[in-house]
Amino acid sequence: QQMKRLADEIGKRGGSSLSPQRYKEIYSDALTAMVKTNHQKLEQGKVKIETLRMPGATELLTELERRFTKDALFLSSGTDIQPVQESVKILGYEKFFEDRIMASGSNGNNSDCPKQRIIEKLIHERNLQPGQLLTFGDGVPEIEYTSKFGGIGVGVLSPDQSHYEQRGFFTIEKKRERLIDAGAHLIVPDFQHAVSLVALIGSHQML
């Protein structure tokens, strides 16, 4: 969907766009290359694992696993599943998710489910009721669909290291506004206060 929108916007502005599938391939190649580079840097000792993880992410997953059950944690991504699985392994999060990883762009198939259908699938398979779905994400779709279902959405202001943010096209402030408009119940910069965050959500009977 994003690549189709990109192609459409280029066409609206009089440009000669590539096909959505070609844009998807370019993006997937860049993502795979980034994952490979990070892995190589780790193996060569050029970077530490902490520099690749969001602060407090391991503590958050540990606390959520303690509060609920291990199979209650799922990871959903809008990209192809292979680089996502590789990233999860590199970052050391495999033990939290195991095979509970879903991707809307799996195997480069544009007909696969967008995030809305992934969330709907999860709700159906787990027989979730409003108030039983807790989502952490930095994208509008997952927060919006969670909120519409009656779940709890925590918007994450993860920094965009691309040149788009640096040039002012998509700032942290804009991301914050979009997440709030999508229905986020809370906004956090990272997970450094994971235990307190989960306790706060629980104390307000959000879970």
Contacts in CASP RR format, 6 or more apart in sequence:
PFRMAT RR
TARGET T0000
AUTHOR 0000-0000-0000
METHOD contacts of the structure
MODEL  1
QQMKRLADEIGKRGGSSLSPQRYKEIYSDALTAMVKTNHQKLEQGKVKIE
TLRMPGATELLTELERRFTKDALFLSSGTDIQPVQESVKILGYEKFFEDR
IMASGSNGNNSDCPKQRIIEKLIHERNLQPGQLLTFGDGVPEIEYTSKFG
GIGVGVLSPDQSHYEQRGFFTIEKKRERLIDAGAHLIVPDFQHAVSLVAL
IGSHQML
1 114 0 8 1.000
3 20 0 8 1.000
3 21 0 8 1.000
3 23 0 8 1.000
3 24 0 8 1.000
3 27 0 8 1.000
3 110 0 8 1.000
4 20 0 8 1.000
4 110 0 8 1.000
6 17 0 8 1.000
6 20 0 8 1.000
6 23 0 8 1.000
7 17 0 8 1.000
7 18 0 8 1.000
7 19 0 8 1.000
7 20 0 8 1.000
7 23 0 8 1.000
8 17 0 8 1.000
10 16 0 8 1.000
10 17 0 8 1.000
11 17 0 8 1.000
17 23 0 8 1.000
18 26 0 8 1.000
20 110 0 8 1.000
21 110 0 8 1.000
24 108 0 8 1.000
24 110 0 8 1.000
25 108 0 8 1.000
27 79 0 8 1.000
28 79 0 8 1.000
28 80 0 8 1.000
28 83 0 8 1.000
28 108 0 8 1.000
31 79 0 8 1.000
31 80 0 8 1.000
31 83 0 8 1.000
32 82 0 8 1.000
32 83 0 8 1.000
35 83 0 8 1.000
35 86 0 8 1.000
35 87 0 8 1.000
35 90 0 8 1.000
38 47 0 8 1.000
38 52 0 8 1.000
38 87 0 8 1.000
38 90 0 8 1.000
39 86 0 8 1.000
39 90 0 8 1.000
41 47 0 8 1.000
42 49 0 8 1.000
42 52 0 8 1.000
42 90 0 8 1.000
49 91 0 8 1.000
49 92 0 8 1.000
52 90 0 8 1.000
52 91 0 8 1.000
53 91 0 8 1.000
54 156 0 8 1.000
54 158 0 8 1.000
54 190 0 8 1.000
54 191 0 8 1.000
55 190 0 8 1.000
55 191 0 8 1.000
55 192 0 8 1.000
56 190 0 8 1.000
56 191 0 8 1.000
56 192 0 8 1.000
56 194 0 8 1.000
57 91 0 8 1.000
57 93 0 8 1.000
57 190 0 8 1.000
57 191 0 8 1.000
58 93 0 8 1.000
59 191 0 8 1.000
59 194 0 8 1.000
59 195 0 8 1.000
60 136 0 8 1.000
60 191 0 8 1.000
60 194 0 8 1.000
60 197 0 8 1.000
60 198 0 8 1.000
61 73 0 8 1.000
61 93 0 8 1.000
61 96 0 8 1.000
62 194 0 8 1.000
63 194 0 8 1.000
63 195 0 8 1.000
63 198 0 8 1.000
64 72 0 8 1.000
64 73 0 8 1.000
64 134 0 8 1.000
64 198 0 8 1.000
65 72 0 8 1.000
65 73 0 8 1.000
65 96 0 8 1.000
67 198 0 8 1.000
67 207 0 8 1.000
70 96 0 8 1.000
71 100 0 8 1.000
73 96 0 8 1.000
73 97 0 8 1.000
73 100 0 8 1.000
74 97 0 8 1.000
74 100 0 8 1.000
74 101 0 8 1.000
74 102 0 8 1.000
74 122 0 8 1.000
75 84 0 8 1.000
75 88 0 8 1.000
75 93 0 8 1.000
75 97 0 8 1.000
75 100 0 8 1.000
75 101 0 8 1.000
75 102 0 8 1.000
76 101 0 8 1.000
76 102 0 8 1.000
76 103 0 8 1.000
76 104 0 8 1.000
76 115 0 8 1.000
76 118 0 8 1.000
76 119 0 8 1.000
76 122 0 8 1.000
76 142 0 8 1.000
77 84 0 8 1.000
77 101 0 8 1.000
77 102 0 8 1.000
77 103 0 8 1.000
77 104 0 8 1.000
78 103 0 8 1.000
78 104 0 8 1.000
78 105 0 8 1.000
78 114 0 8 1.000
78 115 0 8 1.000
79 103 0 8 1.000
79 104 0 8 1.000
79 105 0 8 1.000
80 103 0 8 1.000
80 105 0 8 1.000
80 106 0 8 1.000
80 107 0 8 1.000
80 108 0 8 1.000
81 101 0 8 1.000
81 102 0 8 1.000
81 103 0 8 1.000
81 105 0 8 1.000
81 106 0 8 1.000
81 107 0 8 1.000
82 107 0 8 1.000
84 101 0 8 1.000
84 103 0 8 1.000
85 101 0 8 1.000
88 94 0 8 1.000
88 97 0 8 1.000
88 101 0 8 1.000
102 118 0 8 1.000
102 121 0 8 1.000
102 122 0 8 1.000
103 112 0 8 1.000
104 112 0 8 1.000
104 113 0 8 1.000
104 114 0 8 1.000
104 115 0 8 1.000
104 117 0 8 1.000
104 118 0 8 1.000
105 112 0 8 1.000
106 112 0 8 1.000
113 121 0 8 1.000
114 141 0 8 1.000
115 141 0 8 1.000
115 142 0 8 1.000
115 145 0 8 1.000
116 141 0 8 1.000
116 145 0 8 1.000
119 133 0 8 1.000
119 135 0 8 1.000
119 142 0 8 1.000
119 145 0 8 1.000
119 146 0 8 1.000
119 149 0 8 1.000
120 145 0 8 1.000
122 128 0 8 1.000
122 133 0 8 1.000
123 133 0 8 1.000
123 149 0 8 1.000
128 149 0 8 1.000
130 149 0 8 1.000
130 150 0 8 1.000
130 151 0 8 1.000
131 150 0 8 1.000
131 151 0 8 1.000
131 152 0 8 1.000
131 206 0 8 1.000
131 207 0 8 1.000
132 151 0 8 1.000
132 207 0 8 1.000
133 146 0 8 1.000
133 149 0 8 1.000
133 150 0 8 1.000
133 151 0 8 1.000
133 152 0 8 1.000
134 151 0 8 1.000
134 152 0 8 1.000
134 153 0 8 1.000
134 154 0 8 1.000
134 201 0 8 1.000
134 206 0 8 1.000
134 207 0 8 1.000
135 142 0 8 1.000
135 143 0 8 1.000
135 146 0 8 1.000
135 151 0 8 1.000
135 152 0 8 1.000
135 153 0 8 1.000
135 154 0 8 1.000
136 153 0 8 1.000
136 154 0 8 1.000
136 155 0 8 1.000
136 156 0 8 1.000
137 143 0 8 1.000
137 153 0 8 1.000
137 154 0 8 1.000
137 155 0 8 1.000
137 156 0 8 1.000
138 155 0 8 1.000
138 156 0 8 1.000
138 157 0 8 1.000
138 158 0 8 1.000
138 175 0 8 1.000
138 179 0 8 1.000
139 155 0 8 1.000
139 178 0 8 1.000
139 179 0 8 1.000
139 182 0 8 1.000
140 178 0 8 1.000
140 179 0 8 1.000
140 181 0 8 1.000
140 182 0 8 1.000
141 182 0 8 1.000
143 153 0 8 1.000
143 155 0 8 1.000
143 179 0 8 1.000
143 182 0 8 1.000
143 183 0 8 1.000
143 184 0 8 1.000
144 182 0 8 1.000
144 183 0 8 1.000
146 152 0 8 1.000
146 153 0 8 1.000
147 153 0 8 1.000
147 182 0 8 1.000
147 183 0 8 1.000
147 184 0 8 1.000
147 185 0 8 1.000
152 185 0 8 1.000
152 201 0 8 1.000
152 206 0 8 1.000
152 207 0 8 1.000
153 183 0 8 1.000
153 184 0 8 1.000
153 185 0 8 1.000
153 186 0 8 1.000
154 184 0 8 1.000
154 185 0 8 1.000
154 186 0 8 1.000
154 187 0 8 1.000
154 188 0 8 1.000
154 197 0 8 1.000
154 201 0 8 1.000
155 179 0 8 1.000
155 184 0 8 1.000
155 186 0 8 1.000
155 187 0 8 1.000
155 188 0 8 1.000
156 187 0 8 1.000
156 188 0 8 1.000
156 189 0 8 1.000
156 190 0 8 1.000
157 172 0 8 1.000
157 175 0 8 1.000
157 176 0 8 1.000
157 179 0 8 1.000
157 187 0 8 1.000
157 188 0 8 1.000
157 189 0 8 1.000
158 190 0 8 1.000
159 165 0 8 1.000
159 172 0 8 1.000
160 170 0 8 1.000
160 172 0 8 1.000
160 175 0 8 1.000
164 170 0 8 1.000
165 171 0 8 1.000
165 172 0 8 1.000
176 187 0 8 1.000
179 187 0 8 1.000
180 187 0 8 1.000
185 206 0 8 1.000
186 197 0 8 1.000
186 200 0 8 1.000
186 201 0 8 1.000
188 197 0 8 1.000
191 197 0 8 1.000
201 207 0 8 1.000
END
